[in-house]
Structure formats: structure tokens, C-alpha cells
Amino acid sequence: MVTHVVIGAGSIGSTVARLLAERGHGVRIVTRSGSGPEHRLIDRVAADASDPSALTELSRGAEVIYHCANPPSYTEWQRLLPPMQTAVIAAAEANGAVLALTGSMYAYGPQPGGLMSEHTPMAAAGRKGLLRKRMWEQALAAGIRTVEVRGSDYVGKGANGVYPLLIEPALTKGKAAWITGHLDMPHTFTVNTDMAQALVALASEERAWGRAWHVPSPPAVTLRDLAGRYAAAAGLPPVKLIQLPRFVMRAAGVVVPMAREVAEMDYQWYAPFHVDATETADTFGLSATDLDTAVRDEVG
């Protein structure tokens, strides 16, 4: 019997599905292609998760719906995320299910000192941050049992982050990595498996519902430090890092949509960026995976 529905089969959705199946729960994972991890308790379904009727039917009997889907390109967010949010809310409401949302730091916008706790006001001014803010407010206004779990940029096996996009290609080719961010600013990185663990844990906790929580994450490190850890884990010399001038992506954004979307969020990379998850850790007994352990798993 399916008691948990997971939307999305990226590193977060797939890990959530595996965690639940390993605990003996029946899981249905919904993606456009029908992909997802193989397990006797995981039912992989190809469907459009932005179709409220289809998703409501696929969620019959579900105790929890985990929304772990995220378009891979910023340029698709405004078109794809709102209808998906509406559909998961409708499915949760129709089935009396808890809705667990995979969130980020975007809704906060730039903060003094770069510090964000679970009680930091959502003060985003950019398009993507405002979208994240509206979607969370939409879930709260629906009157359903819901929780949003917020993490920072992911590291860990299967994460679509700094390593596969910037560091790994440079390490593999023995070339320099061009970085769109300050190389020596502290930045919190969240281990993707910690996000999945937090989603599963908080979805089952009545104390967690109705608000957002942060994923306990390792202490902030600089991009230079992180790149060095990846090189050490791979047994290779440190990769040369070249910091692109900040104006480059902004200038390119005049004609390149993706560059414009990246530039909008560059405040996260040119100033300190600290995620405080003390309240989550103290309330639910969650802790962060050691950063070097996650790095070794990712380089793997």
C-alpha cells in the first residue's frame, strides 16, 4: 500500500524515496519520465505533477506528499513551479495528507551579516526569491498540514552543485575553474542526504507543521577551501580557481537569460552566507553530516 508520494527523482527525491522504502513504507515516486530508484516498495509513475486531478488521484491514501521537484534551469522557474505548487497543495488537501516542501534560502534575500535563522523574515526582492516566498505563503494559506525544510547549496553524492558544475570538469581536464563568486567568503553548504533525512523526520512531527525549518549543515567554508577538499578527496593537486569579475554575468545577462538569472542571486556568493539551524537541531535531534565525508562520497 502506498502511504508516501514523492514528487521528483533528483538527489533529494530519490533519497527520500529510498529512506522511506528502507523503513518499510510503500512509496510512489512521480516524475515526467517515470524514473526513480528501484526497490520493491517503490512504485515509479510517469505523470505530470502540475496536473491537480492526476496528482490527486495518484496520491489516494497517502499520509505524506513530499515535493522534491525543481526545474534544472532558473529560466524555467516562473513557468513550471507555480502550477506544480498548486497541484501538490490540491492533492494534499483532497487526501488529508501532510505536504513536506523542499525549500531554500532564496526567500530571505540578502541579510545583514549574511546570517539566516529559522525566524529571519522573508525579505527577497529578486524574482526567484519572491517566487519562493509566494509559494510558501500559498501553502500556509491553504490551511493544510504543511512544513517547509530549507537548505543551502547542496554537496554530496548526486548533488547538482559546485562540484559537478565547476570543480570536477577542471580537475578532470587539469585546467582552471572559472568561478562566479568571491573565492574567500564563507558559505554554508547543505549535504543533500541531510535534506532528505530532515524532510522525512519533520513530515512526521506535528510540532514541525505550519512553519519552516533549516537543515543542520556543516560550518560555512569558502569556495577556495571547498575546492581544495574536493581535490584532496580525488587525490589530485588543487585546481586553479579564477574569480570572474562580478560585472561579467550582469553584462552577459542583458542578452543571455540564464546569465541574468544567475546574476540575480550572486549576493549569496559575494558576501558571507551563514545558515543557522540551531532550533531545528535542538528540537528534533538532527545533526549535519561531516563535510569531508560528503565530499568523499561525491568524488567517490
N, C-alpha and C positions, 0 to 999 in steps of 0.2 A: 504493500500500500504506500502510495506517495504521500508523505507528510511535509516535505520541504520542496519548494520550487526555487531554482536558481536561474537568474537571467544573466547570460553571458558566460563564455568559456575561456576568458583570458586567464592570467595567472591567479587573480583573486577568485573568480567564479569557479574555476576548476579546483582550486584548493578547498574552497568552501564545500563543494560537492563531495570531494574525497573525504574530508573530515567527517561530514555527516554520515556518509556511507560506511566508513570505518567504525562508526559508533552504532551501526545497525539500523539507521534511518533510511526509509525509501526516499529517493531524490529524483526529481525531474529537472533536467537542465535544458533550457530553451535558448536556442540560437538560430540565426537565419539558415545556417548550413547543416544543423544537426550535429555539430561537433561537440567534443567534451571528453572527459576521462572515461575509460572503460571500467566498469565494475558491475557486478550482478545486481546491485541495488540502485544503480543509476540508469534512469530512462532518458535517453538523448532524443530530443524532439526538434525538428526543423519547423520554425514558425516565426511570424513577425511579432515581436514583443511589443510593438507600438499599436497593435490591434487590440483594443479593450475587450471585445467579445471573445476573441480567440484566447487571449491570455487568461481571462476569467474562467473559461471552460477548462483550460489546461491546469488551472490552479484549484480545481474542485478538491475539497478535502485537505488542502494544505494548511498547516499550522503557521508556517512562516514563508514569506516570499523574500528572497534576497536579490536586490537589484545591484548587480555587479557589472553591468554592461557599460562601456564607454567608447564612443567613436574614436578610432585611432588618430583622426586628424581634427585639429582645432576648427578647421574650416567647416566641419560638418555638425558642430555642436548645436548651433542655433536651429538647424533644420531637424535634427534627429532626436535630441534629448527631450524637448518638451512633450512630444506625443508619447514617448516611452514612459516618461514620468506620469502622465495622465493615465496611461494604461495600467501601470503597476499599482497605482493608487486605487483605480476602479476594481482591479482584481482582488486586492486586499480587502476592500470594503465589502464586495459582494460575497466573499468567502469567510469573512471574520478572521482573516489571517493577520499576523504581525508583519509589518513591512520594515525590513532592515536595509538601509541605504548605504552604499559605499560613497563616502564624501571626501572632500579635500579641504585645503586651506584657502581656496580661492575666494570664498565668500567674505573673508575678513578684510581683504585688500591690504595695502601697506599699513603697518602698525609701528608706533614709536618703539625704537629699540629692536624691532623685528620679533617681539615675543607675543605668542598667541597661546592663551589658556582656553579651557572649555567655556569660560564666561566672557571671552573677548567679544565685543559687539561686531556684528557683520557690517562692515563699512566699505565694501567693494565699490569701486567706481567704474571699472572696466566691464566690457560686455560679458566675458565669461564668468567673472566673479558675481556680477548681478544676476546672471542666469542661475548659477548655483544657489544663490540666496533665494531667488523666487521659487525654485523647485522645492527647497526645504520648507519654505513658508506654505507652499501649496500642500505638502504632505501634512503639516501640522493643522492647517485649516480644514482638512478633510475629516477630522475627528476620529481617525483610525489609530490603532496602536502602532506606533512607529518609532524608530530610532535611527539616527544618522551617525555613522562611525567615520571620523575624519582622520586621514593620514597625509603625510607629505610625499615627496617624490620617492618612488619605490626602488629598492635594491633587493637582490635575492634571485634565486633560480627562476628563470622565465619572466622576470620583470622587464617591462619595456621602458628602460630608463637610461641613465647616463652611460652605463657600461656598453650595452649593445649599440647605442646610437653614436657614441663619441669615442669611448676608450678602446673597446675591442677592435674596431677597424684599424686604429692607429697601432695598437700592439701587434696585431696580425701582420700588418704591412711594414712595420718598423718605421712608421712615419709620424709626423707631429699631429696632435689633435687640436683642432680649432674650436675654442670654447667661447660661447656667447654668455659670459658671466664673469664676475670677479673671481680670480683664482684663489684668493685668500680670505674670503668671507665665510664665517661659519654657517652651515646649512644643515638642518635636520633632514635625515633620510629615514624612511619607514621601511621595515622589512616586509615584503608582501605577504609572507606566511603569518606575520603578526596581525596584519589587517584581517586576514581570513579568520584567524582564531578569535579576534575581537568581535567580528560580526556574529559568529556562531554563539559566543558567550553572551553578548548583550541582547541578542534577539530573544533569548530565553529568560531574561531578567526583567521582571516587571519594574524594578527600580530604575531601569535604564530608559524605559519608554517615555516619549514626549520631549526628548531633548537630544542634543548632540554630545558626543564624547570623542576624545582623542585616543589614537592608538599609541600605547607606550612605545617609544622609539629610542634608538641609541643616541648618545650625546652628539651634538652637531659637530661636523667636521668640514674642512674646506674641500673644494674640488681638487686642489693640489694633493691634499692628504689622501682623499679617496682614490685618486688615480694611482698614487703610489701603492696603496693597499692592493688594488687590482693587479698591478704589475708584479708585486711580490707573490701574490697568490698564484699567478700564472708562471712564476719562475723566470720572469723576463726583466730586462732593465727598465727603469722608469720611462714612461713615454714623455716626449717633449710636449708641453702644453703651450699654446699660443692664444692669448686673450684677444679676441676681436674687439675693436673699439665699439663702444655701445651704440654709436650712431649708425653703424653698418646695417643692422637689422631694421632699424627705424627707417632708414633711407630706402632699403630694399622693399619695405612694406608698402611704399607708395604704389608699386606695381605688382608685388608678389603677395597674394592673400595670406599664405602661410607665414611669411616673414612678419607681416603685420600682426598676426595673432600671437606669434612668439614674443614680439617686442612689447605687446600689451602686458605680458606677465613678467617682464625682465626685472621688475623691482625685487622679485624673490631671489635674484642671483647677484645683485649689486649692493646688497646690504645684508646685515645679519638676519637670519631666518631661523627662529627657535620655536619648536613646538613643545609646549608643556602639557604632559598627560598625567600629572601627579594625581589629580582627582580620580581619573579612570583606574589607575594602578592601585590606589588606596581602597577604592570602593569595591572593585571586582577581583583584586589579587592578580591582575595581569602584569606581565613584565616583557621587556624588549629582548629580542634575540641579539646576541653579541654581533657587532658589525662585521668583524673579521670572519666569523662563522658564515654569515650571509654572503660575504664577498667570495669566500672559497666555494660555497655552493653554486654561486652564479658563474664563476670562472670554470668550475667543475670539470 
